[in-house]
Amino acid sequence: MLDTLSCLERFATATRLHADLSVQRMSFGDPAYVCVRNRFSDTLIETVTCSQDGGFITSWGYRLGNADNIENAAARLAYLLAALPS
């Protein structure tokens, strides 16, 4: 069984590699999530969860990628939040 909490922790670490992104908060409740924002905007914020199959899903249902390639999922979120490439 996939450890979704560990996947979210690794996803948060990968998003921190993008200079324009900031992890606002993490929750390990039900559901567990990571809230990430573009540090230069008050409105470019997204909440990401990890499904049991390892998919990273935004609050509006967009699939960013999966746990097999966390860096690409974080890069896709950076693109959606208009962050500059790392």
C-alpha positions as CSV (number, residue, x, y, z in Angstrom):
1,M,0.0,0.0,0.0
2,L,1.3,3.5,-0.9
3,D,2.3,5.8,1.9
4,T,0.5,8.9,0.8
5,L,1.8,11.0,3.7
6,S,5.4,10.3,2.7
7,C,4.5,11.1,-0.9
8,L,3.1,14.5,0.2
9,E,6.2,15.2,2.2
10,R,8.4,14.5,-0.8
11,F,6.0,16.6,-3.0
12,A,6.4,19.6,-0.6
13,T,10.2,19.2,-0.7
14,A,10.1,19.2,-4.5
15,T,8.0,22.3,-4.7
16,R,10.5,24.1,-2.4
17,L,13.1,23.7,-5.2
18,H,11.1,26.2,-7.3
19,A,12.2,29.7,-6.1
20,D,8.8,31.3,-6.6
21,L,6.8,28.7,-4.7
22,S,6.2,28.6,-1.0
23,V,4.6,25.8,1.1
24,Q,2.0,27.5,3.2
25,R,0.9,24.6,5.3
26,M,0.7,20.9,5.4
27,S,-2.1,18.8,7.0
28,F,-1.8,15.2,7.8
29,G,-5.5,14.9,8.8
30,D,-8.2,13.4,6.6
31,P,-7.6,14.3,3.9
32,A,-3.9,15.1,4.1
33,Y,-2.8,17.9,1.9
34,V,-0.1,20.4,1.0
35,C,-1.1,24.1,0.3
36,V,1.4,25.8,-2.0
37,R,1.4,29.4,-3.3
38,N,3.3,31.6,-5.6
39,R,5.2,33.8,-3.1
40,F,4.7,36.9,-5.4
41,S,0.9,36.6,-5.4
42,D,-1.9,36.5,-2.9
43,T,-4.2,34.7,-5.2
44,L,-2.1,32.0,-6.9
45,I,-2.6,29.3,-4.3
46,E,-3.3,25.6,-4.7
47,T,-4.1,22.7,-2.4
48,V,-2.8,19.3,-3.4
49,T,-3.7,15.9,-2.1
50,C,-2.3,12.4,-2.9
51,S,-4.7,9.7,-3.9
52,Q,-4.3,6.0,-2.9
53,D,-3.0,5.3,-6.4
54,G,-0.2,7.9,-6.0
55,G,-1.8,10.6,-8.0
56,F,-1.2,14.3,-7.0
57,I,-4.6,16.0,-7.4
58,T,-5.3,19.8,-7.1
59,S,-8.3,21.1,-5.3
60,W,-10.2,21.5,-8.6
61,G,-9.5,17.9,-9.7
62,Y,-6.5,18.4,-12.0
63,R,-4.0,15.5,-11.9
64,L,-0.5,16.9,-11.7
65,G,1.3,13.6,-11.9
66,N,2.0,10.6,-9.7
67,A,4.4,9.4,-7.0
68,D,6.6,7.7,-9.6
69,N,7.9,11.2,-10.7
70,I,7.3,13.7,-7.9
71,E,9.6,16.3,-9.5
72,N,7.6,16.5,-12.6
73,A,4.3,16.8,-10.6
74,A,5.9,19.7,-8.7
75,A,7.1,21.3,-11.9
76,R,3.6,21.1,-13.3
77,L,2.2,22.8,-10.2
78,A,4.9,25.5,-10.6
79,Y,3.7,26.0,-14.2
80,L,0.1,26.3,-13.1
81,L,1.0,28.8,-10.4
82,A,3.0,30.9,-12.9
83,A,6.3,30.3,-11.1
84,L,9.6,30.7,-13.0
85,P,11.5,27.5,-13.8
86,S,14.0,26.3,-11.2
